[in-house]
């Protein structure tokens, strides 16, 4: 059942719940216990569509639990001090469960530790924060980014069996997501695969504008880029036409999926013979597991058995498995077709029609 008592902060969450109705008619899940609780998602950086869709996914999941009476969202805007302040503020106001997307990594650990010791359920996810479960926070939910890197590398070996030049772009400096993905790639790729970026990855902060600056500079710097790897694929689209300005084909791309890069491939692949595309699921739904754990611990429900989110393949332009390259050109490019959030709900979440 949809929780009719749930109060929402922000138009994104409201739109997701109003249009989605994903939980309508469903039985109360086992992770939702009988005790009422409030829940907040604290985002380290909310400045792209991926985070907006992830917020919508969290709101939809929270609505499945009648015991969750309030869902709120905060955006630290990439500012570590604001991220710390947000955690302290929700702790002080008595929010029962805090889900933390800790882009600042271990810098927010003291604030999370204080919240946990004050009796709050604290669930960091996707980004490593150091510390210890049961001491600094309630539960850390990892995503298999090492496995993502292995998946990327296996595809790279298929299309470039003799080696090649690889350019890897990820998020903020030191983020565990990028570090783990690089380690996964290096476990498969030998020295015949040369990483052109400063190691372990070129820093983009997952910000589309910065990504375009970084990628444009790398295209000008390197005469031969055989494959680009990115854990936020849509951010590449703005700079990829630079290859054509230099009279070069857009190279192969291995990335997390997005409607914009899928549609871009459909537009450009015939005129760019090297432009093959392989994507993995972008992981908006990882937050659902975090909501389930947070709700279970805060309401007295049964915690999920799952403790890590996989990163499965999504599209392959060569084999069409598990899917051919997708494009919904009737919807914003800033949505993610691998997400379980309905595409029209995503469109509302990112400000589309």
VOVO-650793 format. One record per residue (C-alpha): z, y, x. Coordinates in Angstrom, 2 decimals. Layout:
Z/Y/X
...
This chain:
0.00/0.00/0.00
-0.52/3.60/1.07
2.75/5.38/1.66
2.78/8.06/-1.03
5.90/9.63/0.52
4.28/10.19/3.90
4.17/13.81/5.01
1.47/14.78/7.47
1.17/17.51/10.05
-2.34/18.77/10.71
-5.67/18.76/8.92
-7.02/15.92/11.07
-4.43/13.44/9.85
-4.68/14.68/6.28
-8.45/14.26/6.23
-8.19/10.78/7.69
-5.75/9.61/5.05
-7.40/11.38/2.14
-10.83/9.91/2.84
-9.99/6.67/4.61
-7.84/4.83/2.11
-7.97/1.89/4.52
-4.54/0.67/3.51
-5.06/0.91/-0.24
-4.06/-2.28/-2.01
-2.83/-4.04/1.13
0.52/-5.77/1.37
3.20/-4.06/3.43
2.69/-5.35/6.99
5.40/-7.38/8.70
5.86/-4.68/11.34
7.05/-2.28/8.63
10.74/-2.82/7.98
13.02/-1.55/5.21
14.65/1.39/7.02
13.10/4.83/6.58
11.97/6.57/9.77
9.90/9.48/11.06
7.20/9.17/13.70
5.34/11.51/16.04
2.34/11.11/18.33
2.63/13.33/21.40
-0.72/13.86/23.06
-0.95/15.05/26.65
-4.40/16.50/26.06
-6.00/16.78/22.62
-9.06/18.78/23.60
-11.83/16.32/22.83
-13.09/14.33/19.87
-11.74/11.05/21.25
-8.20/12.35/20.84
-8.95/13.69/17.35
-10.20/10.29/16.21
-7.24/8.60/17.86
-4.89/10.91/15.94
-6.69/9.92/12.73
-6.30/6.24/13.61
-2.57/6.73/14.14
-2.17/8.53/10.82
-4.04/5.80/8.94
-1.88/3.12/10.54
1.36/4.98/9.81
0.32/5.26/6.15
0.40/1.48/5.83
4.19/1.52/6.19
6.12/2.86/3.17
9.18/3.33/5.38
7.48/5.95/7.58
8.22/9.17/5.72
6.78/11.71/8.15
4.01/11.61/10.75
3.49/14.52/13.16
1.21/15.26/16.05
1.51/17.55/19.07
-1.00/18.53/21.75
0.27/19.47/25.19
-3.18/20.89/26.03
-3.15/19.35/29.49
0.02/21.25/30.42
2.73/19.04/31.91
5.52/21.46/31.04
4.39/21.60/27.43
4.23/17.79/27.31
7.85/17.67/28.48
8.83/20.40/26.02
7.16/18.54/23.15
9.14/15.37/23.87
12.37/17.34/24.05
11.58/19.18/20.82
10.90/16.05/18.79
14.01/14.45/20.23
16.13/17.45/19.27
14.79/17.58/15.70
15.74/13.94/15.19
12.31/12.28/15.01
13.05/8.56/15.08
10.01/7.21/16.95
7.99/8.95/19.66
4.58/7.66/20.74
3.60/9.28/24.03
0.09/9.60/25.45
1.38/10.61/28.86
-1.59/12.19/30.62
0.88/13.68/33.09
2.09/10.20/34.04
5.55/9.82/35.62
6.17/13.58/35.35
7.21/13.09/31.71
9.43/10.07/32.43
12.72/12.04/32.61
12.07/13.56/29.18
11.20/10.16/27.72
14.31/8.67/29.31
16.49/11.34/27.70
14.87/10.66/24.33
15.41/6.92/24.68
19.06/7.37/25.69
19.51/9.64/22.68
18.63/6.68/20.47
14.95/7.36/19.85
12.26/4.70/19.88
9.93/5.73/22.72
6.52/4.08/23.14
4.25/5.27/25.98
0.76/3.73/25.87
-2.48/3.55/27.87
-1.18/5.64/30.80
1.40/4.25/33.23
4.58/6.31/33.48
6.64/4.20/35.94
10.18/3.48/34.77
11.45/0.31/33.13
11.36/-1.02/29.61
14.81/-0.99/28.05
16.01/1.60/30.56
13.58/4.53/30.29
11.68/3.70/27.10
11.49/1.08/24.38
8.10/-0.50/25.12
5.08/0.27/27.28
1.74/-0.81/25.82
-0.94/-1.12/28.42
-4.71/-1.31/28.01
-6.64/-3.71/30.24
-8.45/-1.09/32.30
-8.61/-3.44/35.28
-10.50/-5.84/33.03
-12.70/-2.94/31.90
-13.62/-2.33/35.53
-14.43/-6.01/36.00
-16.64/-5.92/32.90
-18.49/-2.85/34.18
-18.92/-4.42/37.62
-20.32/-7.68/36.27
-22.99/-5.74/34.37
-23.76/-3.64/37.44
-24.30/-6.82/39.47
-26.68/-8.11/36.81
-28.91/-5.04/36.93
-28.48/-4.31/40.65
-28.04/-7.71/42.32
-28.81/-6.34/45.79
-26.36/-3.43/45.62
-26.73/0.27/44.93
-25.13/3.68/44.68
-22.40/4.02/42.06
-20.92/7.24/40.68
-17.62/6.79/38.82
-16.12/9.55/36.67
-12.69/9.33/35.04
-9.89/11.61/33.82
-7.09/13.59/35.48
-6.34/13.00/39.17
-4.27/9.86/39.62
-4.54/8.62/36.04
-3.76/4.91/35.93
-6.76/4.32/33.66
-9.26/5.40/36.30
-7.34/3.83/39.17
-7.15/0.45/37.46
-10.80/0.51/36.40
-11.84/1.30/39.99
-9.69/-1.56/41.30
-11.31/-3.88/38.79
-14.79/-2.84/39.90
-13.93/-3.25/43.58
-12.64/-6.77/42.92
-16.20/-7.72/41.97
-18.48/-5.36/43.89
-18.91/-5.81/47.63
-19.74/-3.26/50.31
-23.40/-3.23/49.27
-22.26/-1.13/46.32
-21.46/2.35/47.59
-19.25/4.66/45.54
-20.61/8.18/45.95
-17.57/9.91/44.44
-14.34/10.72/46.21
-12.12/7.68/45.67
-11.03/6.30/43.37
-13.05/8.50/40.97
-14.48/11.95/40.40
-11.93/13.96/38.43
-13.09/15.31/35.05
-9.83/15.49/33.04
-11.94/13.88/30.27
-12.99/17.43/29.47
-16.68/17.62/28.45
-17.24/21.01/30.08
-15.71/19.94/33.40
-17.56/16.62/33.25
-20.86/18.46/32.96
-19.97/20.65/35.95
-18.98/17.65/38.06
-21.96/15.52/37.11
-24.45/18.37/37.59
-23.07/18.93/41.10
-23.26/15.22/41.93
-26.88/15.00/40.74
-27.81/17.89/43.03
-25.89/16.37/45.94
-27.24/12.81/45.84
-30.92/11.90/45.91
-30.25/8.37/44.69
-27.71/7.47/42.01
-28.37/3.96/40.70
-25.63/3.72/38.08
-23.09/6.08/36.55
-19.78/4.70/35.29
-17.63/6.74/32.92
-14.61/5.95/30.75
-15.63/8.78/28.40
-19.35/8.25/27.93
-20.16/11.09/25.48
-19.11/13.70/28.03
-22.08/12.72/30.21
-24.75/13.70/27.72
-24.82/17.44/28.44
-25.63/16.95/32.13
-27.98/13.94/32.06
-31.13/16.06/31.47
-30.52/17.43/34.98
-32.15/14.27/36.35
-35.37/15.15/34.57
-35.26/18.66/36.04
-35.35/17.02/39.48
-38.22/14.75/38.42
-35.93/11.69/38.46
-35.25/9.04/35.87
-31.83/9.01/34.24
-30.11/6.03/35.91
-28.32/3.10/34.33
-25.02/3.99/32.66
-21.93/1.87/32.06
-19.44/3.74/29.90
-17.04/3.78/27.00
-19.08/4.15/23.84
-19.80/7.22/21.74
-22.32/8.12/19.08
-23.79/10.94/21.17
-24.63/8.78/24.17
-26.06/6.06/21.92
-28.32/8.54/20.17
-29.23/10.10/23.52
-30.33/6.69/24.79
-32.53/6.17/21.74
-34.12/9.55/22.39
-34.63/9.22/26.14
-34.95/5.58/27.21
-38.72/5.30/26.81
-39.37/8.27/29.11
-36.69/7.20/31.62
-37.51/3.69/32.90
-34.19/3.22/34.76
-32.02/4.29/31.83
-30.26/1.14/30.65
-26.98/1.50/28.76
-23.94/-0.75/28.61
-20.79/0.30/26.78
-17.31/-1.00/26.08
-15.17/-0.16/23.09
-13.71/3.26/23.70
-10.21/2.30/22.53
-9.32/4.74/19.76
-7.65/1.81/18.04
-5.18/1.25/20.91
-2.90/3.74/19.17
-2.63/1.40/16.17
-0.68/-1.10/18.25
1.59/1.72/19.44
2.24/2.75/15.82
3.01/-0.83/14.88
5.54/-1.25/17.68
7.11/2.15/17.03
7.42/1.47/13.31
8.77/-2.03/13.83
11.54/-0.86/16.17
12.39/2.20/14.07
12.33/0.57/10.61
13.65/-2.90/11.39
10.30/-4.65/11.06
8.90/-7.55/13.07
7.28/-6.34/16.31
3.68/-7.47/16.91
3.08/-10.34/19.29
0.39/-8.33/21.07
1.49/-6.22/24.03
-1.80/-5.25/25.70
-5.05/-3.89/24.30
-8.28/-5.51/25.53
-11.44/-3.53/26.34
-14.29/-5.58/24.85
-18.00/-4.96/25.44
-19.69/-3.05/22.62
-23.38/-2.34/23.38
-26.00/-3.64/25.79
-29.49/-2.15/25.85
-30.88/-5.15/27.75
-29.53/-8.14/25.84
-28.44/-6.53/22.56
-25.16/-8.47/22.84
-22.65/-8.05/21.34
-24.62/-5.15/19.80
-27.80/-3.24/20.53
-27.29/0.46/21.25
-26.01/2.16/18.09
-26.84/5.62/16.72
-25.78/7.38/13.54
-27.91/10.50/13.76
-26.72/11.53/10.29
-23.19/12.04/11.65
-21.71/14.07/14.53
-22.38/12.85/18.04
-18.66/13.17/18.75
-17.64/10.06/16.78
-17.15/6.53/18.13
-18.84/3.65/16.36
-16.61/1.04/18.02
-13.58/2.50/16.23
-12.21/0.89/13.06
-11.73/4.39/11.63
-14.62/4.74/9.13
-17.44/6.86/10.51
-17.25/9.40/7.69
-13.51/9.79/8.25
-14.16/10.38/11.94
-16.68/13.04/11.02
-13.97/14.86/9.07
-11.51/14.44/11.92
-13.82/16.05/14.47
-14.76/18.90/12.17
-18.04/17.54/10.85
-19.14/17.28/7.26
